[in-house]
Amino acid sequence: MKVDKLWLTYLGIGLMIVAIILNLLSLFNVIDLASWVSSLISALVIFNLYFLLFKGDKKYGKFFLIVGCLMIVFAIIEFII
């Protein structure tokens, strides 16, 4: 693995751990997590997957990029509403 992608791996692992902890705390009503926050964290994880695994792949790369963009747009719309 290249050194320039190593920090992306650590960032992705950290984001996934934070997302799991926040979603579990929200599931058991310990914290009141807005759904747009969860969507935004998930979108960041998807973007991280895109940059790590599928950047050169035309088929799956575009799919992950489009899904990540849509999740961010929906999170912003939900925050505004």
Backbone as JSON Lines, residues from 0, in Angstrom:
{"i":0,"aa":"M","n":[0.85,-1.17,0.0],"ca":[0.0,0.0,0.0],"c":[0.9,1.24,0.0]}
{"i":1,"aa":"K","n":[0.54,2.18,-0.8],"ca":[1.33,3.41,-0.88],"c":[1.15,4.23,0.4]}
{"i":2,"aa":"V","n":[2.14,5.03,0.69],"ca":[2.11,5.85,1.89],"c":[1.03,6.92,1.79]}
{"i":3,"aa":"D","n":[0.78,7.44,0.59],"ca":[-0.22,8.49,0.45],"c":[-1.64,7.97,0.7]}
{"i":4,"aa":"K","n":[-1.86,6.68,0.54],"ca":[-3.18,6.11,0.82],"c":[-3.3,5.61,2.25]}
{"i":5,"aa":"L","n":[-2.19,5.56,2.98],"ca":[-2.22,5.04,4.33],"c":[-3.03,5.93,5.26]}
{"i":6,"aa":"W","n":[-2.9,7.25,5.12],"ca":[-3.67,8.13,5.98],"c":[-5.15,8.05,5.66]}
{"i":7,"aa":"L","n":[-5.51,7.78,4.39],"ca":[-6.91,7.59,4.04],"c":[-7.48,6.34,4.69]}
{"i":8,"aa":"T","n":[-6.67,5.31,4.8],"ca":[-7.11,4.09,5.46],"c":[-7.39,4.35,6.93]}
{"i":9,"aa":"Y","n":[-6.49,5.03,7.6],"ca":[-6.7,5.35,9.01],"c":[-7.9,6.28,9.2]}
{"i":10,"aa":"L","n":[-8.08,7.22,8.3],"ca":[-9.23,8.11,8.36],"c":[-10.52,7.33,8.18]}
{"i":11,"aa":"G","n":[-10.54,6.41,7.24],"ca":[-11.73,5.6,7.01],"c":[-12.07,4.71,8.18]}
{"i":12,"aa":"I","n":[-11.05,4.09,8.78],"ca":[-11.28,3.25,9.95],"c":[-11.81,4.09,11.1]}
{"i":13,"aa":"G","n":[-11.24,5.27,11.3],"ca":[-11.72,6.16,12.36],"c":[-13.14,6.61,12.13]}
{"i":14,"aa":"L","n":[-13.48,6.98,10.9],"ca":[-14.84,7.4,10.59],"c":[-15.84,6.26,10.79]}
{"i":15,"aa":"M","n":[-15.47,5.06,10.41],"ca":[-16.37,3.93,10.59],"c":[-16.59,3.63,12.07]}
{"i":16,"aa":"I","n":[-15.55,3.72,12.87],"ca":[-15.7,3.48,14.31],"c":[-16.58,4.56,14.94]}
{"i":17,"aa":"V","n":[-16.36,5.81,14.57],"ca":[-17.19,6.9,15.09],"c":[-18.64,6.72,14.65]}
{"i":18,"aa":"A","n":[-18.86,6.33,13.4],"ca":[-20.22,6.13,12.91],"c":[-20.92,5.0,13.66]}
{"i":19,"aa":"I","n":[-20.21,3.91,13.9],"ca":[-20.81,2.78,14.62],"c":[-21.15,3.18,16.05]}
{"i":20,"aa":"I","n":[-20.23,3.86,16.73],"ca":[-20.49,4.27,18.12],"c":[-21.66,5.24,18.19]}
{"i":21,"aa":"L","n":[-21.69,6.24,17.31],"ca":[-22.78,7.21,17.34],"c":[-24.12,6.56,17.01]}
{"i":22,"aa":"N","n":[-24.14,5.66,16.03],"ca":[-25.39,5.0,15.68],"c":[-25.87,4.08,16.79]}
{"i":23,"aa":"L","n":[-24.96,3.39,17.47],"ca":[-25.37,2.55,18.59],"c":[-25.88,3.38,19.76]}
{"i":24,"aa":"L","n":[-25.23,4.49,20.06],"ca":[-25.72,5.37,21.12],"c":[-27.08,5.96,20.77]}
{"i":25,"aa":"S","n":[-27.29,6.27,19.51],"ca":[-28.58,6.78,19.07],"c":[-29.64,5.68,19.1]}
{"i":26,"aa":"L","n":[-29.25,4.46,18.8],"ca":[-30.19,3.34,18.8],"c":[-30.75,3.09,20.2]}
{"i":27,"aa":"F","n":[-29.9,3.19,21.21],"ca":[-30.33,2.95,22.58],"c":[-30.74,4.24,23.3]}
{"i":28,"aa":"N","n":[-31.0,5.29,22.54],"ca":[-31.5,6.58,23.04],"c":[-30.59,7.2,24.1]}
{"i":29,"aa":"V","n":[-29.3,6.98,23.99],"ca":[-28.35,7.63,24.89],"c":[-28.12,9.07,24.42]}
{"i":30,"aa":"I","n":[-28.0,9.24,23.11],"ca":[-27.89,10.57,22.54],"c":[-28.97,10.71,21.46]}
{"i":31,"aa":"D","n":[-29.32,11.95,21.18],"ca":[-30.29,12.21,20.13],"c":[-29.53,12.66,18.89]}
{"i":32,"aa":"L","n":[-29.19,11.69,18.06],"ca":[-28.4,11.97,16.86],"c":[-29.36,12.26,15.7]}
{"i":33,"aa":"A","n":[-29.17,13.4,15.1],"ca":[-29.99,13.73,13.94],"c":[-29.62,12.81,12.79]}
{"i":34,"aa":"S","n":[-30.61,12.46,11.99],"ca":[-30.35,11.52,10.9],"c":[-29.43,12.12,9.84]}
{"i":35,"aa":"W","n":[-29.43,13.44,9.71],"ca":[-28.55,14.04,8.71],"c":[-27.09,13.9,9.12]}
{"i":36,"aa":"V","n":[-26.81,13.85,10.43],"ca":[-25.43,13.65,10.88],"c":[-24.97,12.25,10.51]}
{"i":37,"aa":"S","n":[-25.84,11.28,10.74],"ca":[-25.52,9.9,10.38],"c":[-25.32,9.76,8.87]}
{"i":38,"aa":"S","n":[-26.16,10.42,8.09],"ca":[-26.01,10.37,6.64],"c":[-24.71,11.02,6.18]}
{"i":39,"aa":"L","n":[-24.34,12.1,6.82],"ca":[-23.11,12.79,6.46],"c":[-21.88,11.95,6.78]}
{"i":40,"aa":"I","n":[-21.89,11.29,7.93],"ca":[-20.77,10.41,8.29],"c":[-20.7,9.25,7.31]}
{"i":41,"aa":"S","n":[-21.84,8.67,6.96],"ca":[-21.85,7.56,6.01],"c":[-21.35,8.01,4.63]}
{"i":42,"aa":"A","n":[-21.72,9.22,4.22],"ca":[-21.24,9.74,2.94],"c":[-19.73,9.92,2.95]}
{"i":43,"aa":"L","n":[-19.19,10.37,4.06],"ca":[-17.73,10.51,4.16],"c":[-17.04,9.16,4.08]}
{"i":44,"aa":"V","n":[-17.64,8.14,4.68],"ca":[-17.08,6.79,4.59],"c":[-17.12,6.3,3.14]}
{"i":45,"aa":"I","n":[-18.22,6.57,2.43],"ca":[-18.33,6.16,1.03],"c":[-17.3,6.89,0.16]}
{"i":46,"aa":"F","n":[-17.1,8.19,0.4],"ca":[-16.07,8.92,-0.34],"c":[-14.69,8.35,-0.05]}
{"i":47,"aa":"N","n":[-14.46,7.96,1.19],"ca":[-13.18,7.35,1.54],"c":[-12.99,6.04,0.79]}
{"i":48,"aa":"L","n":[-14.03,5.23,0.71],"ca":[-13.96,3.99,-0.07],"c":[-13.67,4.28,-1.54]}
{"i":49,"aa":"Y","n":[-14.29,5.33,-2.06],"ca":[-14.05,5.69,-3.46],"c":[-12.58,6.01,-3.69]}
{"i":50,"aa":"F","n":[-12.0,6.85,-2.84],"ca":[-10.61,7.25,-3.04],"c":[-9.64,6.1,-2.79]}
{"i":51,"aa":"L","n":[-10.0,5.17,-1.91],"ca":[-9.1,4.05,-1.62],"c":[-9.19,2.94,-2.66]}
{"i":52,"aa":"L","n":[-10.39,2.56,-3.03],"ca":[-10.55,1.33,-3.81],"c":[-10.97,1.53,-5.25]}
{"i":53,"aa":"F","n":[-11.85,2.5,-5.51],"ca":[-12.51,2.54,-6.81],"c":[-12.22,3.78,-7.63]}
{"i":54,"aa":"K","n":[-11.15,4.5,-7.34],"ca":[-10.88,5.73,-8.07],"c":[-10.58,5.46,-9.54]}
{"i":55,"aa":"G","n":[-9.87,4.41,-9.86],"ca":[-9.53,4.12,-11.25],"c":[-10.57,3.3,-11.97]}
{"i":56,"aa":"D","n":[-11.5,2.71,-11.23],"ca":[-12.52,1.86,-11.83],"c":[-13.66,2.72,-12.36]}
{"i":57,"aa":"K","n":[-13.95,2.57,-13.65],"ca":[-14.97,3.42,-14.26],"c":[-16.39,3.03,-13.83]}
{"i":58,"aa":"K","n":[-16.64,1.74,-13.69],"ca":[-17.99,1.27,-13.38],"c":[-18.35,1.53,-11.92]}
{"i":59,"aa":"Y","n":[-17.59,0.97,-11.01],"ca":[-17.92,1.09,-9.6],"c":[-17.5,2.43,-9.02]}
{"i":60,"aa":"G","n":[-16.49,3.04,-9.59],"ca":[-16.04,4.34,-9.1],"c":[-17.11,5.4,-9.26]}
{"i":61,"aa":"K","n":[-17.73,5.45,-10.42],"ca":[-18.8,6.42,-10.64],"c":[-19.98,6.16,-9.72]}
{"i":62,"aa":"F","n":[-20.28,4.88,-9.48],"ca":[-21.39,4.53,-8.59],"c":[-21.14,5.06,-7.18]}
{"i":63,"aa":"F","n":[-19.94,4.81,-6.64],"ca":[-19.64,5.27,-5.29],"c":[-19.6,6.79,-5.22]}
{"i":64,"aa":"L","n":[-19.1,7.43,-6.25],"ca":[-19.05,8.88,-6.27],"c":[-20.45,9.49,-6.32]}
{"i":65,"aa":"I","n":[-21.32,8.94,-7.15],"ca":[-22.7,9.44,-7.25],"c":[-23.46,9.2,-5.95]}
{"i":66,"aa":"V","n":[-23.32,8.02,-5.37],"ca":[-24.02,7.72,-4.11],"c":[-23.53,8.64,-2.99]}
{"i":67,"aa":"G","n":[-22.23,8.87,-2.91],"ca":[-21.69,9.78,-1.9],"c":[-22.2,11.2,-2.07]}
{"i":68,"aa":"C","n":[-22.23,11.69,-3.3],"ca":[-22.75,13.04,-3.57],"c":[-24.22,13.14,-3.21]}
{"i":69,"aa":"L","n":[-25.0,12.13,-3.58],"ca":[-26.43,12.15,-3.26],"c":[-26.66,12.12,-1.75]}
{"i":70,"aa":"M","n":[-25.88,11.35,-1.03],"ca":[-26.04,11.3,0.42],"c":[-25.72,12.65,1.06]}
{"i":71,"aa":"I","n":[-24.71,13.33,0.56],"ca":[-24.38,14.65,1.1],"c":[-25.48,15.65,0.78]}
{"i":72,"aa":"V","n":[-26.0,15.61,-0.44],"ca":[-27.09,16.52,-0.83],"c":[-28.32,16.26,0.03]}
{"i":73,"aa":"F","n":[-28.68,15.0,0.23],"ca":[-29.86,14.68,1.05],"c":[-29.65,15.08,2.5]}
{"i":74,"aa":"A","n":[-28.42,14.94,3.02],"ca":[-28.14,15.35,4.39],"c":[-28.28,16.86,4.54]}
{"i":75,"aa":"I","n":[-27.81,17.62,3.56],"ca":[-27.93,19.08,3.62],"c":[-29.39,19.5,3.52]}
{"i":76,"aa":"I","n":[-30.15,18.86,2.64],"ca":[-31.58,19.17,2.51],"c":[-32.31,18.85,3.81]}
{"i":77,"aa":"E","n":[-32.0,17.72,4.42],"ca":[-32.65,17.34,5.66],"c":[-32.27,18.3,6.79]}
{"i":78,"aa":"F","n":[-31.04,18.79,6.79],"ca":[-30.63,19.76,7.79],"c":[-31.39,21.07,7.62]}
{"i":79,"aa":"I","n":[-31.59,21.5,6.39],"ca":[-32.29,22.76,6.13],"c":[-33.76,22.66,6.5]}
{"i":80,"aa":"I","n":[-34.37,21.52,6.19],"ca":[-35.8,21.33,6.49],"c":[-35.95,21.11,7.98]}
